[in-house]
Amino acid sequence: MFRGLSATARSMGLGAVFREAARRALGVSYTWRGVRVDSTALFRLLRRLASAGHVVWGEGGYVYVRPRWTRYVLRVPRGDAGLLTVLLEDLEGMYRASARRVLDVGAYIGETALLFAERGAERVYAYEPVPKFFSVLRDVVEYNGLGGVVEMYNLGVGGGGRIRVGLEGPGTGLREGDLEIATMPWGEVLRRHGVDLAKVDCEGCEWWLMAQPCEVLRSVPQWLVEIHGPAAPLIEKFSGCGFSGVKVADLAYLISLYRLSL
């Protein structure tokens, strides 16, 4: 308990300690930096974001966050603040790469698009098939004036056509669910854009890369791929095409991030 009180005072100020205690005891919401706090889940998220060094505030029904690694800002409707948990990952360390032209597959709410733009990317091709996430991504890009840098597609990448996926838990692209999304074939996407770096975090669509000819994969000299399931088959595919692979991180059980380079 003392540790939590200390973390709150350190990251959110001593006043937040007393206001949060009153909220839990009396059920009275309060405002912290313009964000109305009415649940323990929201309070804990705000504390974790602030403790991680991100700048957080609220205005007009939105929660804004300026991540510690960029001048750009993410914003989401207050009711969707949970989407900001992605900033609790070490994105800066995970995606330690820069390139002139980047393919961002699984762009989510724009956090990695902002990261690559901060690192000087002239063009980021952001693919996000989930309408709710894409709506936030589009708003974030427009809010930051990055329409000339980030080119957005409300599409998944995989085998092409329409598929049904779920949204709960990791690896959702590997099992059937209730959400129908449109996808574009990997080969078409790679031939269309001509990128220097591909970041792939698409909950399973990476396995469609197994079907791609080596000349298509080699059109991108550097990949950052989150692999769901045993990594060996996909690593062997890339190795057979001349890539060297380095594990960047184990993210969870049977989920790992690899850097693959020519």
C-alpha positions in Angstrom: 0.0 0.0 0.0 2.8 2.4 0.9 4.5 1.7 -2.4 1.4 2.6 -4.3 0.9 5.8 -2.3 4.6 6.7 -2.9 4.2 6.0 -6.7 1.1 8.2 -6.9 2.7 11.1 -5.0 5.8 10.9 -7.1 4.1 10.7 -10.5 0.8 12.5 -10.0 1.4 14.7 -7.1 0.4 14.6 -3.4 -3.0 16.0 -4.1 -3.8 13.0 -6.3 -3.2 10.7 -3.3 -6.0 12.3 -1.3 -8.4 12.8 -4.2 -8.0 9.1 -5.2 -8.6 8.0 -1.6 -11.7 10.1 -1.5 -13.0 8.7 -4.8 -12.6 5.2 -3.5 -14.2 5.9 -0.2 -17.0 8.2 -1.3 -17.4 7.4 -5.0 -16.8 11.0 -6.0 -14.8 11.5 -9.2 -12.2 14.2 -9.6 -10.1 15.8 -12.3 -6.3 15.3 -12.7 -4.7 17.5 -15.4 -8.0 17.8 -17.1 -8.8 14.1 -17.1 -11.9 13.1 -15.2 -10.9 10.1 -13.0 -13.9 7.9 -12.1 -12.5 4.4 -11.9 -9.5 2.6 -10.4 -8.6 1.2 -13.8 -8.2 4.7 -15.3 -6.4 6.0 -12.2 -3.8 3.2 -12.5 -3.3 3.7 -16.2 -2.7 7.4 -15.7 -0.3 6.7 -12.9 1.6 4.1 -14.9 1.8 6.5 -17.9 3.1 9.3 -15.8 5.5 7.1 -14.0 7.0 6.0 -17.3 7.8 9.6 -18.2 5.0 10.3 -20.6 3.3 13.7 -20.4 -0.5 13.2 -19.8 -3.4 15.7 -19.8 -7.1 15.9 -20.8 -9.1 18.3 -22.7 -12.5 18.3 -24.4 -13.3 14.6 -23.7 -9.9 13.4 -24.9 -6.9 12.0 -23.1 -3.6 13.3 -24.6 -0.2 11.8 -24.2 3.1 13.1 -25.4 5.4 10.0 -25.2 8.8 10.6 -23.8 10.4 9.7 -27.0 8.7 12.2 -29.4 7.4 15.7 -29.8 4.2 14.3 -31.3 1.0 13.6 -29.3 -1.4 10.6 -29.1 -5.0 11.3 -28.2 -7.9 9.1 -27.6 -11.5 9.6 -26.4 -11.5 9.4 -22.6 -13.8 6.3 -22.8 -11.1 4.6 -24.9 -8.2 5.5 -22.6 -7.3 1.8 -22.3 -5.9 1.9 -25.8 -3.0 3.9 -24.4 -1.7 0.9 -22.5 0.4 0.3 -25.7 2.7 3.1 -24.4 3.6 0.9 -21.4 5.6 -1.2 -23.8 9.2 -0.3 -24.5 8.4 0.8 -28.0 11.6 2.9 -28.2 13.8 -0.1 -27.5 11.7 -2.6 -29.4 11.7 -0.7 -32.6 15.2 0.7 -32.5 15.5 1.5 -36.2 15.1 4.3 -38.6 14.4 4.4 -42.3 13.4 6.8 -45.0 10.3 4.8 -46.1 8.6 2.5 -43.5 5.8 0.0 -43.8 3.8 -0.2 -40.5 1.6 -3.2 -40.5 -0.6 -3.3 -37.5 -0.4 0.5 -37.0 -3.0 0.4 -34.2 -3.5 4.0 -32.9 -0.4 5.5 -34.5 2.2 5.1 -31.8 4.8 3.5 -34.1 4.0 5.8 -37.0 4.8 8.7 -34.6 8.0 7.0 -33.5 9.3 6.5 -37.1 8.2 10.0 -38.1 10.2 11.3 -35.1 13.2 9.4 -36.4 13.0 11.1 -39.7 10.9 8.9 -41.9 9.8 10.7 -45.0 6.9 8.3 -45.6 5.2 5.8 -43.3 2.6 3.4 -44.9 0.3 2.6 -42.0 -2.0 -0.4 -42.3 -4.7 -0.9 -39.6 -7.8 -3.0 -40.4 -9.9 -2.5 -37.2 -12.2 0.5 -37.8 -12.1 1.7 -34.2 -8.3 1.7 -34.1 -8.1 3.2 -37.6 -10.4 6.1 -36.5 -8.0 6.9 -33.7 -5.0 6.5 -36.0 -6.5 8.9 -38.6 -7.3 11.5 -35.9 -3.8 11.3 -34.4 -2.2 11.8 -37.8 -4.4 14.8 -38.6 -3.9 16.3 -35.1 -0.1 16.2 -35.5 -0.2 17.5 -39.1 1.4 14.4 -40.5 -0.9 13.8 -43.4 2.0 14.4 -45.8 4.2 11.7 -44.0 1.8 9.0 -42.9 -0.3 7.3 -45.6 -3.1 5.3 -44.0 -4.9 2.2 -45.1 -7.9 0.7 -43.3 -6.8 -2.7 -44.4 -5.1 -5.8 -43.0 -2.2 -7.5 -44.8 -2.2 -11.2 -45.4 -3.6 -13.4 -48.1 -6.1 -10.9 -49.6 -9.9 -10.9 -49.5 -12.1 -10.6 -46.4 -11.6 -12.6 -43.2 -13.2 -12.8 -39.8 -11.0 -12.2 -36.7 -11.4 -11.5 -33.0 -10.1 -8.7 -30.9 -9.5 -10.4 -27.5 -6.0 -11.4 -26.6 -2.8 -11.9 -28.6 -2.7 -13.8 -31.9 -6.2 -12.7 -32.8 -5.3 -12.9 -36.5 -4.7 -16.6 -36.2 -8.3 -17.6 -35.2 -11.7 -16.8 -36.4 -13.8 -14.1 -34.6 -16.7 -11.8 -35.1 -15.0 -8.9 -36.8 -14.8 -9.0 -40.6 -11.8 -7.1 -42.1 -10.5 -6.5 -45.6 -6.9 -7.6 -46.3 -4.4 -6.9 -49.1 -2.0 -9.6 -50.2 1.6 -9.3 -48.8 3.1 -9.4 -52.2 1.0 -6.6 -53.5 1.7 -4.4 -50.5 5.5 -4.9 -50.7 5.6 -4.3 -54.5 3.5 -1.2 -54.2 5.4 0.8 -51.6 9.1 0.1 -52.0 10.2 0.5 -48.3 13.5 0.3 -46.5 12.0 -1.1 -43.3 8.9 -3.1 -42.5 7.5 -3.2 -38.9 5.0 -6.0 -38.5 2.8 -6.4 -35.4 -0.5 -7.9 -36.8 -1.4 -10.7 -34.4 -0.7 -13.5 -36.8 -0.7 -12.1 -40.3 3.1 -12.5 -40.3 2.6 -16.2 -41.2 1.4 -15.2 -44.7 5.0 -14.2 -45.3 5.9 -17.9 -45.5 4.2 -18.0 -48.9 6.2 -15.1 -50.4 9.1 -15.7 -52.9 12.5 -14.7 -51.7 12.8 -11.9 -54.2 9.6 -10.3 -52.7 11.0 -10.5 -49.1 14.4 -9.2 -50.2 12.7 -6.1 -51.6 12.7 -4.9 -48.0 16.2 -4.9 -46.5 15.2 -4.7 -42.8 12.2 -6.2 -40.9 11.0 -5.9 -37.4 8.5 -8.8 -37.0 6.4 -9.8 -33.9 6.0 -13.5 -34.3 3.0 -15.3 -32.7 3.8 -19.0 -32.1 7.1 -20.9 -32.6 9.5 -18.5 -34.4 11.7 -21.1 -36.0 9.7 -21.7 -39.2 9.5 -18.0 -40.1 13.1 -17.4 -39.1 14.2 -20.3 -41.4 12.2 -18.9 -44.2 13.9 -15.5 -44.0 17.3 -17.2 -43.4 16.8 -19.2 -46.6 16.3 -15.9 -48.4 19.6 -14.4 -47.1 18.5 -12.6 -44.0 20.2 -12.8 -40.6 17.8 -12.8 -37.6 18.3 -11.5 -34.1 15.8 -11.8 -31.3 15.0 -8.4 -29.9 12.7 -9.5 -27.1 10.5 -12.2 -25.7 7.2 -10.3 -25.2 5.1 -13.1 -23.8 4.7 -16.8 -24.0 5.3 -17.8 -27.6 5.4 -14.1 -28.7 8.7 -12.8 -29.7 10.1 -9.8 -31.7 12.8 -10.4 -34.3 15.0 -8.1 -36.4 15.7 -9.6 -39.8 18.3 -7.9 -42.0 20.0 -8.5 -45.3 
